[in-house]
């Protein structure tokens, strides 16, 4: 294992990008190094276990064989962190420790873990998330394990990404299609560039709909203001979500605020 005990944060702009340019080569390297590779469904990257299998298998054709022989595991988020919104950090950390011990007992050289953590910070709060990360660091210290936590730029606040960078040993982000290690100041610039670049790709009409949505106007009000039909507003909203890779209105509102299209007080 090249980086034993490493705890890494990685920010990205699109779900398909993190899967194809990061998770697959990350897991492939682990398999080649005889490491147990584990990730979970129920995250931004992989909404369900079947989706995780489908998307990973596109770039990792031998995935079914790896799953069958136990070299790769895809777990349900609720089984790893708890069910019904009751997150038990103590039990989660205990599961991580047991999974590492299990890997070594099975003859693996170590454990390689991937998970999306933006939702976890929202659930635990800043202090709770920091406590969790510090305790995870203690488990990883000097052990044959690597843990990568990914954060989607479009659904994660700039402060949250920067805080994640501070609580991890390494911070990575995508620059020109390549993953690079970055400094905290670079992380802030990367986030701003990604958000602004996406905003510039929108048409004038799409920006107008986005702004009105962020100003808490409903579909009927937007149609009246813009002089278009409700169906056309819905079409613009759908196109916005597809182009930005955001699947809900709150996410669109956060995007509008981060790019400066509207103020937080709007």
Legacy VTK file of the C-alpha trace (Angstrom):
# vtk DataFile Version 3.0
C-alpha trace
ASCII
DATASET POLYDATA
POINTS 266 float
0.000 0.000 0.000
1.501 3.303 -1.141
-0.199 5.601 1.395
-1.012 3.528 4.522
-3.231 5.364 6.995
-4.147 8.065 4.444
-7.419 9.981 4.886
-8.209 11.934 1.710
-10.919 14.366 0.608
-11.780 14.740 -3.076
-14.134 17.312 -4.618
-15.713 16.932 -8.047
-18.301 18.519 -10.323
-20.202 15.580 -11.831
-21.248 12.127 -10.649
-19.985 10.418 -13.796
-16.646 12.162 -13.399
-15.953 10.863 -9.903
-16.953 7.352 -10.947
-14.961 7.111 -14.173
-11.902 9.194 -13.273
-11.541 8.370 -9.596
-13.466 5.477 -8.037
-12.703 2.946 -10.790
-8.910 3.534 -10.983
-8.849 3.862 -7.178
-10.473 0.436 -6.788
-8.491 -1.124 -9.638
-5.242 -0.121 -7.943
-6.546 -1.635 -4.725
-7.452 -4.938 -6.386
-4.033 -5.100 -8.039
-2.436 -4.509 -4.618
-4.553 -7.256 -3.012
-6.561 -4.791 -0.910
-10.204 -5.221 0.074
-12.128 -2.428 -1.696
-15.322 -1.164 -0.044
-17.854 1.555 -0.896
-21.509 2.143 -0.057
-24.716 2.925 -1.945
-27.103 5.648 -0.807
-24.681 8.505 -1.492
-24.605 11.275 -4.105
-22.337 9.207 -6.374
-24.343 6.004 -5.982
-27.977 6.446 -4.941
-28.539 2.681 -4.673
-26.453 -0.492 -4.642
-27.769 -1.584 -8.086
-26.787 1.835 -9.488
-23.316 1.515 -7.964
-22.879 -1.896 -9.574
-24.213 -0.690 -12.929
-22.037 2.411 -13.111
-18.870 0.784 -11.784
-19.207 -2.221 -14.101
-19.137 0.071 -17.159
-15.497 0.881 -16.425
-14.720 -2.239 -14.400
-16.080 -5.173 -16.483
-14.815 -7.768 -14.015
-16.845 -6.244 -11.156
-19.234 -9.211 -10.802
-16.294 -11.596 -10.361
-14.652 -9.250 -7.850
-17.893 -9.038 -5.865
-18.389 -12.790 -5.937
-14.892 -13.571 -4.665
-15.135 -10.859 -2.005
-12.421 -8.536 -3.290
-14.908 -5.679 -3.691
-17.873 -4.940 -1.411
-20.729 -2.488 -2.025
-22.670 -1.889 1.170
-25.951 -0.137 1.942
-25.414 3.226 3.640
-28.065 2.430 6.228
-26.190 -0.734 7.211
-22.923 1.138 7.601
-24.141 4.238 9.446
-27.504 3.178 10.903
-31.161 3.246 9.882
-34.041 5.723 10.129
-31.670 8.666 10.418
-30.170 7.362 13.662
-26.455 7.602 12.959
-24.272 5.870 15.514
-20.720 7.149 15.102
-19.401 4.728 17.700
-20.894 1.743 15.844
-19.777 3.096 12.468
-16.182 3.470 13.612
-16.359 0.007 15.173
-17.548 -1.385 11.831
-14.617 0.291 10.098
-12.172 -1.247 12.584
-13.763 -4.689 12.212
-13.753 -4.415 8.410
-10.022 -3.658 8.463
-9.366 -6.574 10.827
-11.502 -8.809 8.599
-9.498 -7.802 5.521
-6.206 -8.685 7.174
-7.562 -11.980 8.528
-8.690 -12.903 4.997
-5.156 -12.385 3.679
-5.664 -8.967 2.077
-2.772 -6.534 2.319
-5.107 -3.788 3.539
-8.427 -1.955 3.203
-9.390 0.657 0.582
-12.603 2.554 1.389
-14.660 5.143 -0.489
-17.678 7.123 0.667
-19.488 10.408 0.022
-19.422 12.502 3.203
-21.249 15.760 2.447
-24.566 14.323 3.692
-22.838 13.049 6.839
-21.626 16.489 7.819
-25.102 17.910 7.368
-26.465 15.158 9.626
-23.822 15.393 12.342
-23.187 19.127 12.357
-19.763 20.718 12.175
-18.466 19.623 15.575
-19.887 16.106 15.277
-18.406 15.641 11.818
-14.999 16.899 12.948
-15.075 14.518 15.911
-15.931 11.638 13.580
-13.087 12.506 11.202
-10.563 12.758 14.044
-11.587 9.380 15.441
-11.380 7.843 11.978
-7.873 9.290 11.657
-6.926 7.524 14.886
-8.145 4.189 13.500
-6.286 4.711 10.223
-3.023 5.854 11.820
-0.176 3.536 10.843
-2.632 0.890 9.607
-2.775 -0.601 6.096
-5.885 1.339 5.094
-6.858 4.253 2.846
-10.127 6.158 3.135
-11.323 8.651 0.509
-14.288 10.938 1.221
-15.758 12.622 -1.861
-17.630 15.946 -1.887
-19.734 17.170 -4.855
-18.964 20.836 -5.520
-22.497 21.654 -6.666
-24.226 20.239 -3.602
-21.633 21.208 -1.009
-20.999 24.692 0.344
-17.589 26.262 -0.190
-17.030 26.438 3.567
-17.881 22.765 3.914
-15.394 21.781 1.196
-12.657 23.892 2.774
-13.394 22.447 6.194
-13.251 18.951 4.708
-9.858 19.769 3.217
-8.627 20.852 6.641
-9.825 17.680 8.363
-8.163 15.336 5.859
-4.498 14.608 5.261
-4.763 15.202 1.512
-7.174 17.217 -0.628
-7.806 16.421 -4.296
-9.899 18.099 -6.958
-10.403 17.840 -10.728
-8.434 20.260 -12.890
-8.737 19.939 -16.678
-9.951 16.364 -16.388
-7.168 15.243 -14.042
-7.146 14.684 -10.285
-4.550 16.803 -8.526
-3.454 17.376 -4.963
-4.313 20.953 -4.018
-3.743 23.454 -1.283
-6.680 24.894 0.663
-6.449 28.187 -1.244
-6.536 26.230 -4.528
-9.608 24.331 -3.316
-11.513 27.584 -2.903
-10.476 28.731 -6.391
-11.445 25.355 -7.894
-14.907 25.564 -6.404
-15.478 29.101 -7.630
-14.219 28.283 -11.116
-16.468 25.220 -11.393
-19.606 27.034 -10.262
-18.982 30.141 -12.395
-18.152 28.041 -15.437
-21.419 26.145 -15.166
-23.387 29.370 -14.797
-21.871 30.733 -18.005
-23.057 27.647 -19.906
-26.709 28.415 -19.156
-28.887 30.316 -21.596
-30.365 33.672 -20.616
-33.791 32.060 -20.132
-32.333 29.316 -17.957
-30.542 31.850 -15.780
-33.756 33.829 -15.458
-35.701 30.751 -14.315
-32.883 29.835 -11.923
-32.896 33.306 -10.396
-36.667 33.300 -9.889
-36.554 29.825 -8.339
-33.862 31.058 -5.960
-36.103 33.995 -5.083
-38.707 31.453 -3.951
-41.116 32.024 -6.829
-43.334 29.043 -7.652
-43.929 27.676 -11.153
-47.137 29.684 -11.718
-45.485 32.931 -10.581
-42.461 32.355 -12.809
-44.700 31.702 -15.800
-46.566 34.948 -15.147
-43.403 37.018 -14.677
-41.708 35.637 -17.800
-44.862 35.563 -19.921
-44.519 31.872 -20.756
-46.589 28.776 -20.030
-46.262 26.670 -16.876
-45.198 23.751 -19.083
-42.349 25.830 -20.525
-41.183 26.787 -17.028
-41.149 23.115 -16.047
-39.163 22.334 -19.199
-36.576 25.020 -18.355
-36.306 23.696 -14.791
-35.731 20.149 -16.039
-33.047 21.356 -18.455
-31.382 23.260 -15.617
-31.225 20.170 -13.443
-29.816 18.048 -16.250
-27.205 20.594 -17.284
-26.054 21.297 -13.727
-26.292 17.727 -12.508
-28.627 18.806 -9.698
-31.786 16.800 -9.060
-33.817 19.065 -6.772
-34.880 22.705 -6.405
-33.011 23.314 -3.078
-29.835 22.287 -4.899
-30.572 24.825 -7.648
-31.102 27.525 -5.019
-27.767 26.739 -3.349
-26.071 26.868 -6.749
-27.602 30.278 -7.518
-26.364 31.649 -4.193
-22.836 30.256 -4.566
-22.413 31.711 -8.047
-23.648 35.117 -6.877
-26.734 35.039 -9.120
-28.758 35.907 -6.022
-27.772 36.810 -2.471
-28.322 34.522 0.498
-30.960 36.966 1.728
-32.998 36.744 -1.492
LINES 1 267
266 0 1 2 3 4 5 6 7 8 9 10 11 12 13 14 15 16 17 18 19 20 21 22 23 24 25 26 27 28 29 30 31 32 33 34 35 36 37 38 39 40 41 42 43 44 45 46 47 48 49 50 51 52 53 54 55 56 57 58 59 60 61 62 63 64 65 66 67 68 69 70 71 72 73 74 75 76 77 78 79 80 81 82 83 84 85 86 87 88 89 90 91 92 93 94 95 96 97 98 99 100 101 102 103 104 105 106 107 108 109 110 111 112 113 114 115 116 117 118 119 120 121 122 123 124 125 126 127 128 129 130 131 132 133 134 135 136 137 138 139 140 141 142 143 144 145 146 147 148 149 150 151 152 153 154 155 156 157 158 159 160 161 162 163 164 165 166 167 168 169 170 171 172 173 174 175 176 177 178 179 180 181 182 183 184 185 186 187 188 189 190 191 192 193 194 195 196 197 198 199 200 201 202 203 204 205 206 207 208 209 210 211 212 213 214 215 216 217 218 219 220 221 222 223 224 225 226 227 228 229 230 231 232 233 234 235 236 237 238 239 240 241 242 243 244 245 246 247 248 249 250 251 252 253 254 255 256 257 258 259 260 261 262 263 264 265
